[in-house]
């Protein structure tokens, strides 16, 4: 996958994104705190729901996730 074609959306689950692009964990920690990963919903809840629960703009958050994911993709090249 090209770093220019990373498709992350609010409909994807937190687990889908962090498993595929481990660097995105930093984004979750930055916006939601490190306790995010011990939440029972983490892994199965949609990103949009996580953003709603934390009063975070989903578009901004997804853009941050994409920037982090680009780092993972670039390291694979």
PDB file with one MODEL, atoms N, CA, C and O in Angstrom:
MODEL        1
ATOM      1  N   UNK A   1       0.853  -1.181   0.000  1.00  0.00           N
ATOM      2  CA  UNK A   1       0.000   0.000   0.000  1.00  0.00           C
ATOM      3  C   UNK A   1       0.891   1.233   0.000  1.00  0.00           C
ATOM      4  O   UNK A   1       1.853   1.315   0.764  1.00  0.00           O
ATOM      5  N   UNK A   2       0.578   2.149  -0.825  1.00  0.00           N
ATOM      6  CA  UNK A   2       1.315   3.406  -0.905  1.00  0.00           C
ATOM      7  C   UNK A   2       0.958   4.281   0.290  1.00  0.00           C
ATOM      8  O   UNK A   2      -0.175   4.258   0.769  1.00  0.00           O
ATOM      9  N   UNK A   3       1.942   5.060   0.771  1.00  0.00           N
ATOM     10  CA  UNK A   3       1.655   5.954   1.886  1.00  0.00           C
ATOM     11  C   UNK A   3       0.642   7.018   1.499  1.00  0.00           C
ATOM     12  O   UNK A   3       0.060   7.661   2.373  1.00  0.00           O
ATOM     13  N   UNK A   4       0.421   7.216   0.210  1.00  0.00           N
ATOM     14  CA  UNK A   4      -0.564   8.198  -0.236  1.00  0.00           C
ATOM     15  C   UNK A   4      -1.976   7.641  -0.288  1.00  0.00           C
ATOM     16  O   UNK A   4      -2.921   8.402  -0.493  1.00  0.00           O
ATOM     17  N   UNK A   5      -2.149   6.338  -0.108  1.00  0.00           N
ATOM     18  CA  UNK A   5      -3.466   5.730  -0.227  1.00  0.00           C
ATOM     19  C   UNK A   5      -3.907   5.019   1.047  1.00  0.00           C
ATOM     20  O   UNK A   5      -4.587   3.995   0.982  1.00  0.00           O
ATOM     21  N   UNK A   6      -3.537   5.538   2.170  1.00  0.00           N
ATOM     22  CA  UNK A   6      -3.968   4.941   3.438  1.00  0.00           C
ATOM     23  C   UNK A   6      -5.415   5.346   3.675  1.00  0.00           C
ATOM     24  O   UNK A   6      -5.742   6.530   3.755  1.00  0.00           O
ATOM     25  N   UNK A   7      -6.261   4.353   3.785  1.00  0.00           N
ATOM     26  CA  UNK A   7      -7.685   4.604   3.980  1.00  0.00           C
ATOM     27  C   UNK A   7      -8.092   4.234   5.399  1.00  0.00           C
ATOM     28  O   UNK A   7      -8.255   3.059   5.730  1.00  0.00           O
ATOM     29  N   UNK A   8      -8.248   5.238   6.211  1.00  0.00           N
ATOM     30  CA  UNK A   8      -8.746   5.055   7.570  1.00  0.00           C
ATOM     31  C   UNK A   8     -10.008   5.894   7.667  1.00  0.00           C
ATOM     32  O   UNK A   8     -10.041   7.045   7.231  1.00  0.00           O
ATOM     33  N   UNK A   9     -11.041   5.304   8.240  1.00  0.00           N
ATOM     34  CA  UNK A   9     -12.303   6.034   8.397  1.00  0.00           C
ATOM     35  C   UNK A   9     -12.837   5.846   9.810  1.00  0.00           C
ATOM     36  O   UNK A   9     -12.399   4.960  10.544  1.00  0.00           O
ATOM     37  N   UNK A  10     -13.775   6.682  10.169  1.00  0.00           N
ATOM     38  CA  UNK A  10     -14.405   6.598  11.478  1.00  0.00           C
ATOM     39  C   UNK A  10     -15.186   5.324  11.691  1.00  0.00           C
ATOM     40  O   UNK A  10     -15.497   4.965  12.827  1.00  0.00           O
ATOM     41  N   UNK A  11     -15.510   4.631  10.604  1.00  0.00           N
ATOM     42  CA  UNK A  11     -16.255   3.368  10.705  1.00  0.00           C
ATOM     43  C   UNK A  11     -15.358   2.194  11.084  1.00  0.00           C
ATOM     44  O   UNK A  11     -15.849   1.158  11.532  1.00  0.00           O
ATOM     45  N   UNK A  12     -14.058   2.348  10.908  1.00  0.00           N
ATOM     46  CA  UNK A  12     -13.137   1.257  11.251  1.00  0.00           C
ATOM     47  C   UNK A  12     -13.051   1.136  12.765  1.00  0.00           C
ATOM     48  O   UNK A  12     -13.261   2.111  13.485  1.00  0.00           O
ATOM     49  N   UNK A  13     -12.740  -0.067  13.244  1.00  0.00           N
ATOM     50  CA  UNK A  13     -12.619  -0.252  14.684  1.00  0.00           C
ATOM     51  C   UNK A  13     -11.228   0.174  15.155  1.00  0.00           C
ATOM     52  O   UNK A  13     -10.264   0.208  14.391  1.00  0.00           O
ATOM     53  N   UNK A  14     -11.171   0.490  16.425  1.00  0.00           N
ATOM     54  CA  UNK A  14      -9.892   0.872  17.020  1.00  0.00           C
ATOM     55  C   UNK A  14      -8.877  -0.260  16.874  1.00  0.00           C
ATOM     56  O   UNK A  14      -7.689  -0.006  16.671  1.00  0.00           O
ATOM     57  N   UNK A  15      -9.327  -1.479  16.975  1.00  0.00           N
ATOM     58  CA  UNK A  15      -8.441  -2.635  16.840  1.00  0.00           C
ATOM     59  C   UNK A  15      -7.920  -2.825  15.427  1.00  0.00           C
ATOM     60  O   UNK A  15      -6.747  -3.146  15.233  1.00  0.00           O
ATOM     61  N   UNK A  16      -8.785  -2.630  14.440  1.00  0.00           N
ATOM     62  CA  UNK A  16      -8.355  -2.738  13.042  1.00  0.00           C
ATOM     63  C   UNK A  16      -7.186  -1.804  12.760  1.00  0.00           C
ATOM     64  O   UNK A  16      -6.194  -2.193  12.144  1.00  0.00           O
ATOM     65  N   UNK A  17      -7.322  -0.577  13.218  1.00  0.00           N
ATOM     66  CA  UNK A  17      -6.330   0.447  12.911  1.00  0.00           C
ATOM     67  C   UNK A  17      -5.026   0.196  13.667  1.00  0.00           C
ATOM     68  O   UNK A  17      -3.949   0.243  13.072  1.00  0.00           O
ATOM     69  N   UNK A  18      -5.111  -0.070  14.966  1.00  0.00           N
ATOM     70  CA  UNK A  18      -3.882  -0.249  15.748  1.00  0.00           C
ATOM     71  C   UNK A  18      -3.152  -1.542  15.412  1.00  0.00           C
ATOM     72  O   UNK A  18      -1.933  -1.617  15.564  1.00  0.00           O
ATOM     73  N   UNK A  19      -3.865  -2.542  14.965  1.00  0.00           N
ATOM     74  CA  UNK A  19      -3.210  -3.791  14.564  1.00  0.00           C
ATOM     75  C   UNK A  19      -2.473  -3.603  13.245  1.00  0.00           C
ATOM     76  O   UNK A  19      -1.341  -4.062  13.090  1.00  0.00           O
ATOM     77  N   UNK A  20      -3.105  -2.938  12.307  1.00  0.00           N
ATOM     78  CA  UNK A  20      -2.493  -2.749  10.990  1.00  0.00           C
ATOM     79  C   UNK A  20      -1.378  -1.706  11.009  1.00  0.00           C
ATOM     80  O   UNK A  20      -0.364  -1.858  10.329  1.00  0.00           O
ATOM     81  N   UNK A  21      -1.574  -0.642  11.795  1.00  0.00           N
ATOM     82  CA  UNK A  21      -0.603   0.446  11.876  1.00  0.00           C
ATOM     83  C   UNK A  21      -0.288   0.727  13.347  1.00  0.00           C
ATOM     84  O   UNK A  21      -0.922   1.595  13.947  1.00  0.00           O
ATOM     85  N   UNK A  22       0.659   0.025  13.935  1.00  0.00           N
ATOM     86  CA  UNK A  22       0.971   0.180  15.365  1.00  0.00           C
ATOM     87  C   UNK A  22       1.310   1.613  15.783  1.00  0.00           C
ATOM     88  O   UNK A  22       1.076   1.980  16.934  1.00  0.00           O
ATOM     89  N   UNK A  23       1.849   2.421  14.886  1.00  0.00           N
ATOM     90  CA  UNK A  23       2.181   3.810  15.239  1.00  0.00           C
ATOM     91  C   UNK A  23       0.950   4.623  15.611  1.00  0.00           C
ATOM     92  O   UNK A  23       1.067   5.664  16.257  1.00  0.00           O
ATOM     93  N   UNK A  24      -0.216   4.163  15.214  1.00  0.00           N
ATOM     94  CA  UNK A  24      -1.440   4.904  15.536  1.00  0.00           C
ATOM     95  C   UNK A  24      -1.763   4.846  17.030  1.00  0.00           C
ATOM     96  O   UNK A  24      -2.562   5.643  17.523  1.00  0.00           O
ATOM     97  N   UNK A  25      -1.152   3.915  17.743  1.00  0.00           N
ATOM     98  CA  UNK A  25      -1.385   3.846  19.198  1.00  0.00           C
ATOM     99  C   UNK A  25      -0.989   5.154  19.874  1.00  0.00           C
ATOM    100  O   UNK A  25      -1.603   5.560  20.861  1.00  0.00           O
ATOM    101  N   UNK A  26       0.038   5.812  19.339  1.00  0.00           N
ATOM    102  CA  UNK A  26       0.456   7.103  19.896  1.00  0.00           C
ATOM    103  C   UNK A  26      -0.635   8.149  19.765  1.00  0.00           C
ATOM    104  O   UNK A  26      -0.782   9.005  20.637  1.00  0.00           O
ATOM    105  N   UNK A  27      -1.397   8.090  18.693  1.00  0.00           N
ATOM    106  CA  UNK A  27      -2.491   9.039  18.480  1.00  0.00           C
ATOM    107  C   UNK A  27      -3.600   8.798  19.505  1.00  0.00           C
ATOM    108  O   UNK A  27      -4.146   9.743  20.075  1.00  0.00           O
ATOM    109  N   UNK A  28      -3.922   7.542  19.728  1.00  0.00           N
ATOM    110  CA  UNK A  28      -4.938   7.218  20.734  1.00  0.00           C
ATOM    111  C   UNK A  28      -4.500   7.705  22.111  1.00  0.00           C
ATOM    112  O   UNK A  28      -5.293   8.295  22.844  1.00  0.00           O
ATOM    113  N   UNK A  29      -3.257   7.462  22.458  1.00  0.00           N
ATOM    114  CA  UNK A  29      -2.744   7.914  23.757  1.00  0.00           C
ATOM    115  C   UNK A  29      -2.753   9.428  23.870  1.00  0.00           C
ATOM    116  O   UNK A  29      -3.128   9.976  24.907  1.00  0.00           O
ATOM    117  N   UNK A  30      -2.347  10.095  22.818  1.00  0.00           N
ATOM    118  CA  UNK A  30      -2.290  11.565  22.818  1.00  0.00           C
ATOM    119  C   UNK A  30      -3.666  12.175  23.058  1.00  0.00           C
ATOM    120  O   UNK A  30      -3.804  13.116  23.840  1.00  0.00           O
ATOM    121  N   UNK A  31      -4.681  11.642  22.388  1.00  0.00           N
ATOM    122  CA  UNK A  31      -6.019  12.234  22.460  1.00  0.00           C
ATOM    123  C   UNK A  31      -6.882  11.669  23.590  1.00  0.00           C
ATOM    124  O   UNK A  31      -7.691  12.389  24.176  1.00  0.00           O
ATOM    125  N   UNK A  32      -6.711  10.394  23.892  1.00  0.00           N
ATOM    126  CA  UNK A  32      -7.607   9.747  24.851  1.00  0.00           C
ATOM    127  C   UNK A  32      -6.927   9.306  26.140  1.00  0.00           C
ATOM    128  O   UNK A  32      -7.604   8.903  27.086  1.00  0.00           O
ATOM    129  N   UNK A  33      -5.607   9.375  26.190  1.00  0.00           N
ATOM    130  CA  UNK A  33      -4.872   8.934  27.375  1.00  0.00           C
ATOM    131  C   UNK A  33      -4.456   7.480  27.268  1.00  0.00           C
ATOM    132  O   UNK A  33      -5.005   6.721  26.469  1.00  0.00           O
ATOM    133  N   UNK A  34      -3.488   7.105  28.073  1.00  0.00           N
ATOM    134  CA  UNK A  34      -2.954   5.734  28.004  1.00  0.00           C
ATOM    135  C   UNK A  34      -3.947   4.692  28.508  1.00  0.00           C
ATOM    136  O   UNK A  34      -3.820   3.512  28.182  1.00  0.00           O
ATOM    137  N   UNK A  35      -4.926   5.107  29.291  1.00  0.00           N
ATOM    138  CA  UNK A  35      -5.939   4.187  29.781  1.00  0.00           C
ATOM    139  C   UNK A  35      -6.853   3.668  28.676  1.00  0.00           C
ATOM    140  O   UNK A  35      -7.629   2.735  28.880  1.00  0.00           O
ATOM    141  N   UNK A  36      -6.749   4.281  27.520  1.00  0.00           N
ATOM    142  CA  UNK A  36      -7.556   3.891  26.368  1.00  0.00           C
ATOM    143  C   UNK A  36      -7.435   2.386  26.094  1.00  0.00           C
ATOM    144  O   UNK A  36      -8.418   1.728  25.752  1.00  0.00           O
ATOM    145  N   UNK A  37      -6.234   1.858  26.246  1.00  0.00           N
ATOM    146  CA  UNK A  37      -5.965   0.471  25.862  1.00  0.00           C
ATOM    147  C   UNK A  37      -6.481  -0.550  26.875  1.00  0.00           C
ATOM    148  O   UNK A  37      -6.522  -1.745  26.584  1.00  0.00           O
ATOM    149  N   UNK A  38      -6.871  -0.089  28.053  1.00  0.00           N
ATOM    150  CA  UNK A  38      -7.441  -1.001  29.042  1.00  0.00           C
ATOM    151  C   UNK A  38      -8.963  -0.934  29.068  1.00  0.00           C
ATOM    152  O   UNK A  38      -9.609  -1.678  29.807  1.00  0.00           O
ATOM    153  N   UNK A  39      -9.532  -0.049  28.267  1.00  0.00           N
ATOM    154  CA  UNK A  39     -10.985   0.076  28.176  1.00  0.00           C
ATOM    155  C   UNK A  39     -11.555  -1.200  27.555  1.00  0.00           C
ATOM    156  O   UNK A  39     -11.036  -1.675  26.546  1.00  0.00           O
ATOM    157  N   UNK A  40     -12.609  -1.758  28.139  1.00  0.00           N
ATOM    158  CA  UNK A  40     -13.198  -2.980  27.584  1.00  0.00           C
ATOM    159  C   UNK A  40     -13.664  -2.835  26.133  1.00  0.00           C
ATOM    160  O   UNK A  40     -13.706  -3.822  25.399  1.00  0.00           O
ATOM    161  N   UNK A  41     -14.010  -1.629  25.719  1.00  0.00           N
ATOM    162  CA  UNK A  41     -14.499  -1.423  24.351  1.00  0.00           C
ATOM    163  C   UNK A  41     -13.369  -1.312  23.335  1.00  0.00           C
ATOM    164  O   UNK A  41     -13.593  -1.479  22.136  1.00  0.00           O
ATOM    165  N   UNK A  42     -12.143  -1.028  23.812  1.00  0.00           N
ATOM    166  CA  UNK A  42     -11.053  -0.818  22.870  1.00  0.00           C
ATOM    167  C   UNK A  42     -10.816  -2.088  22.050  1.00  0.00           C
ATOM    168  O   UNK A  42     -10.754  -3.195  22.583  1.00  0.00           O
ATOM    169  N   UNK A  43     -10.692  -1.897  20.784  1.00  0.00           N
ATOM    170  CA  UNK A  43     -10.480  -3.019  19.869  1.00  0.00           C
ATOM    171  C   UNK A  43     -11.695  -3.300  19.014  1.00  0.00           C
ATOM    172  O   UNK A  43     -11.578  -3.634  17.835  1.00  0.00           O
ATOM    173  N   UNK A  44     -12.859  -3.164  19.616  1.00  0.00           N
ATOM    174  CA  UNK A  44     -14.075  -3.487  18.864  1.00  0.00           C
ATOM    175  C   UNK A  44     -14.949  -2.272  18.558  1.00  0.00           C
ATOM    176  O   UNK A  44     -15.835  -2.348  17.706  1.00  0.00           O
ATOM    177  N   UNK A  45     -14.707  -1.153  19.244  1.00  0.00           N
ATOM    178  CA  UNK A  45     -15.570  -0.005  18.992  1.00  0.00           C
ATOM    179  C   UNK A  45     -15.083   0.786  17.785  1.00  0.00           C
ATOM    180  O   UNK A  45     -13.881   0.861  17.530  1.00  0.00           O
ATOM    181  N   UNK A  46     -16.012   1.372  17.048  1.00  0.00           N
ATOM    182  CA  UNK A  46     -15.632   2.207  15.910  1.00  0.00           C
ATOM    183  C   UNK A  46     -14.898   3.461  16.385  1.00  0.00           C
ATOM    184  O   UNK A  46     -15.149   3.966  17.479  1.00  0.00           O
ATOM    185  N   UNK A  47     -14.007   3.941  15.560  1.00  0.00           N
ATOM    186  CA  UNK A  47     -13.271   5.162  15.873  1.00  0.00           C
ATOM    187  C   UNK A  47     -14.236   6.312  16.121  1.00  0.00           C
ATOM    188  O   UNK A  47     -14.016   7.124  17.020  1.00  0.00           O
ATOM    189  N   UNK A  48     -15.299   6.387  15.337  1.00  0.00           N
ATOM    190  CA  UNK A  48     -16.271   7.476  15.508  1.00  0.00           C
ATOM    191  C   UNK A  48     -16.901   7.448  16.900  1.00  0.00           C
ATOM    192  O   UNK A  48     -17.164   8.501  17.480  1.00  0.00           O
ATOM    193  N   UNK A  49     -17.143   6.270  17.431  1.00  0.00           N
ATOM    194  CA  UNK A  49     -17.724   6.158  18.774  1.00  0.00           C
ATOM    195  C   UNK A  49     -16.712   6.589  19.837  1.00  0.00           C
ATOM    196  O   UNK A  49     -17.062   7.280  20.793  1.00  0.00           O
ATOM    197  N   UNK A  50     -15.467   6.180  19.663  1.00  0.00           N
ATOM    198  CA  UNK A  50     -14.414   6.582  20.605  1.00  0.00           C
ATOM    199  C   UNK A  50     -14.280   8.104  20.618  1.00  0.00           C
ATOM    200  O   UNK A  50     -14.156   8.713  21.681  1.00  0.00           O
ATOM    201  N   UNK A  51     -14.304   8.705  19.447  1.00  0.00           N
ATOM    202  CA  UNK A  51     -14.205  10.164  19.360  1.00  0.00           C
ATOM    203  C   UNK A  51     -15.405  10.829  20.023  1.00  0.00           C
ATOM    204  O   UNK A  51     -15.256  11.835  20.716  1.00  0.00           O
ATOM    205  N   UNK A  52     -16.572  10.278  19.815  1.00  0.00           N
ATOM    206  CA  UNK A  52     -17.780  10.824  20.429  1.00  0.00           C
ATOM    207  C   UNK A  52     -17.689  10.755  21.956  1.00  0.00           C
ATOM    208  O   UNK A  52     -18.057  11.706  22.646  1.00  0.00           O
ATOM    209  N   UNK A  53     -17.211   9.654  22.468  1.00  0.00           N
ATOM    210  CA  UNK A  53     -17.096   9.464  23.919  1.00  0.00           C
ATOM    211  C   UNK A  53     -16.072  10.415  24.536  1.00  0.00           C
ATOM    212  O   UNK A  53     -16.164  10.744  25.719  1.00  0.00           O
ATOM    213  N   UNK A  54     -15.103  10.854  23.745  1.00  0.00           N
ATOM    214  CA  UNK A  54     -14.041  11.727  24.250  1.00  0.00           C
ATOM    215  C   UNK A  54     -14.151  13.162  23.723  1.00  0.00           C
ATOM    216  O   UNK A  54     -13.208  13.945  23.836  1.00  0.00           O
ATOM    217  N   UNK A  55     -15.305  13.497  23.149  1.00  0.00           N
ATOM    218  CA  UNK A  55     -15.541  14.849  22.606  1.00  0.00           C
ATOM    219  C   UNK A  55     -14.398  15.304  21.700  1.00  0.00           C
ATOM    220  O   UNK A  55     -13.881  16.413  21.833  1.00  0.00           O
ATOM    221  N   UNK A  56     -14.020  14.426  20.785  1.00  0.00           N
ATOM    222  CA  UNK A  56     -12.925  14.686  19.857  1.00  0.00           C
ATOM    223  C   UNK A  56     -13.468  14.701  18.436  1.00  0.00           C
ATOM    224  O   UNK A  56     -14.267  13.845  18.058  1.00  0.00           O
ATOM    225  N   UNK A  57     -13.031  15.677  17.657  1.00  0.00           N
ATOM    226  CA  UNK A  57     -13.463  15.771  16.271  1.00  0.00           C
ATOM    227  C   UNK A  57     -12.947  14.566  15.484  1.00  0.00           C
ATOM    228  O   UNK A  57     -11.738  14.350  15.403  1.00  0.00           O
ATOM    229  N   UNK A  58     -13.839  13.797  14.916  1.00  0.00           N
ATOM    230  CA  UNK A  58     -13.467  12.552  14.241  1.00  0.00           C
ATOM    231  C   UNK A  58     -12.608  12.814  13.006  1.00  0.00           C
ATOM    232  O   UNK A  58     -11.680  12.052  12.736  1.00  0.00           O
ATOM    233  N   UNK A  59     -12.895  13.867  12.258  1.00  0.00           N
ATOM    234  CA  UNK A  59     -12.101  14.144  11.058  1.00  0.00           C
ATOM    235  C   UNK A  59     -10.666  14.490  11.411  1.00  0.00           C
ATOM    236  O   UNK A  59      -9.736  14.009  10.765  1.00  0.00           O
ATOM    237  N   UNK A  60     -10.478  15.310  12.418  1.00  0.00           N
ATOM    238  CA  UNK A  60      -9.139  15.666  12.872  1.00  0.00           C
ATOM    239  C   UNK A  60      -8.408  14.416  13.378  1.00  0.00           C
ATOM    240  O   UNK A  60      -7.234  14.205  13.075  1.00  0.00           O
ATOM    241  N   UNK A  61      -9.112  13.604  14.141  1.00  0.00           N
ATOM    242  CA  UNK A  61      -8.520  12.401  14.709  1.00  0.00           C
ATOM    243  C   UNK A  61      -8.099  11.430  13.604  1.00  0.00           C
ATOM    244  O   UNK A  61      -6.996  10.883  13.643  1.00  0.00           O
ATOM    245  N   UNK A  62      -8.967  11.219  12.631  1.00  0.00           N
ATOM    246  CA  UNK A  62      -8.647  10.322  11.516  1.00  0.00           C
ATOM    247  C   UNK A  62      -7.443  10.852  10.738  1.00  0.00           C
ATOM    248  O   UNK A  62      -6.589  10.073  10.315  1.00  0.00           O
ATOM    249  N   UNK A  63      -7.371  12.157  10.549  1.00  0.00           N
ATOM    250  CA  UNK A  63      -6.202  12.725   9.869  1.00  0.00           C
ATOM    251  C   UNK A  63      -4.917  12.453  10.649  1.00  0.00           C
ATOM    252  O   UNK A  63      -3.882  12.148  10.055  1.00  0.00           O
ATOM    253  N   UNK A  64      -4.979  12.564  11.975  1.00  0.00           N
ATOM    254  CA  UNK A  64      -3.811  12.239  12.804  1.00  0.00           C
ATOM    255  C   UNK A  64      -3.452  10.760  12.679  1.00  0.00           C
ATOM    256  O   UNK A  64      -2.273  10.407  12.631  1.00  0.00           O
ATOM    257  N   UNK A  65      -4.468   9.894  12.625  1.00  0.00           N
ATOM    258  CA  UNK A  65      -4.205   8.459  12.460  1.00  0.00           C
ATOM    259  C   UNK A  65      -3.518   8.183  11.123  1.00  0.00           C
ATOM    260  O   UNK A  65      -2.587   7.381  11.052  1.00  0.00           O
ATOM    261  N   UNK A  66      -3.976   8.844  10.075  1.00  0.00           N
ATOM    262  CA  UNK A  66      -3.386   8.642   8.749  1.00  0.00           C
ATOM    263  C   UNK A  66      -1.926   9.080   8.742  1.00  0.00           C
ATOM    264  O   UNK A  66      -1.075   8.401   8.168  1.00  0.00           O
ATOM    265  N   UNK A  67      -1.634  10.206   9.375  1.00  0.00           N
ATOM    266  CA  UNK A  67      -0.245  10.673   9.435  1.00  0.00           C
ATOM    267  C   UNK A  67       0.636   9.655  10.173  1.00  0.00           C
ATOM    268  O   UNK A  67       1.762   9.389   9.752  1.00  0.00           O
ATOM    269  N   UNK A  68       0.132   9.095  11.255  1.00  0.00           N
ATOM    270  CA  UNK A  68       0.889   8.081  11.990  1.00  0.00           C
ATOM    271  C   UNK A  68       1.050   6.811  11.156  1.00  0.00           C
ATOM    272  O   UNK A  68       2.120   6.202  11.149  1.00  0.00           O
ATOM    273  N   UNK A  69      -0.006   6.417  10.458  1.00  0.00           N
ATOM    274  CA  UNK A  69       0.038   5.201   9.636  1.00  0.00           C
ATOM    275  C   UNK A  69       1.049   5.345   8.503  1.00  0.00           C
ATOM    276  O   UNK A  69       1.657   4.359   8.089  1.00  0.00           O
ATOM    277  N   UNK A  70       1.234   6.561   7.999  1.00  0.00           N
ATOM    278  CA  UNK A  70       2.213   6.789   6.942  1.00  0.00           C
ATOM    279  C   UNK A  70       3.614   6.412   7.400  1.00  0.00           C
ATOM    280  O   UNK A  70       4.421   5.926   6.607  1.00  0.00           O
ATOM    281  N   UNK A  71       3.902   6.633   8.668  1.00  0.00           N
ATOM    282  CA  UNK A  71       5.212   6.259   9.228  1.00  0.00           C
ATOM    283  C   UNK A  71       5.409   4.746   9.140  1.00  0.00           C
ATOM    284  O   UNK A  71       6.483   4.277   8.762  1.00  0.00           O
ATOM    285  N   UNK A  72       4.379   3.990   9.487  1.00  0.00           N
ATOM    286  CA  UNK A  72       4.460   2.535   9.419  1.00  0.00           C
ATOM    287  C   UNK A  72       4.642   2.068   7.982  1.00  0.00           C
ATOM    288  O   UNK A  72       5.452   1.181   7.714  1.00  0.00           O
ATOM    289  N   UNK A  73       3.891   2.660   7.057  1.00  0.00           N
ATOM    290  CA  UNK A  73       3.995   2.262   5.655  1.00  0.00           C
ATOM    291  C   UNK A  73       5.368   2.621   5.085  1.00  0.00           C
ATOM    292  O   UNK A  73       5.943   1.845   4.322  1.00  0.00           O
ATOM    293  N   UNK A  74       5.890   3.779   5.447  1.00  0.00           N
ATOM    294  CA  UNK A  74       7.200   4.203   4.945  1.00  0.00           C
ATOM    295  C   UNK A  74       8.306   3.283   5.451  1.00  0.00           C
ATOM    296  O   UNK A  74       9.281   3.031   4.743  1.00  0.00           O
ATOM    297  N   UNK A  75       8.157   2.786   6.664  1.00  0.00           N
ATOM    298  CA  UNK A  75       9.193   1.886   7.212  1.00  0.00           C
ATOM    299  C   UNK A  75       9.176   0.513   6.541  1.00  0.00           C
ATOM    300  O   UNK A  75      10.158  -0.224   6.620  1.00  0.00           O
ATOM    301  N   UNK A  76       8.073   0.165   5.883  1.00  0.00           N
ATOM    302  CA  UNK A  76       7.968  -1.113   5.175  1.00  0.00           C
ATOM    303  C   UNK A  76       8.608  -1.048   3.801  1.00  0.00           C
ATOM    304  O   UNK A  76       8.919  -2.078   3.203  1.00  0.00           O
ATOM    305  N   UNK A  77       8.806   0.167   3.301  1.00  0.00           N
ATOM    306  CA  UNK A  77       9.356   0.347   1.933  1.00  0.00           C
ATOM    307  C   UNK A  77      10.834   0.053   1.882  1.00  0.00           C
ATOM    308  O   UNK A  77      11.447   0.154   0.820  1.00  0.00           O
TER     309      UNK A  77
ENDMDL
END
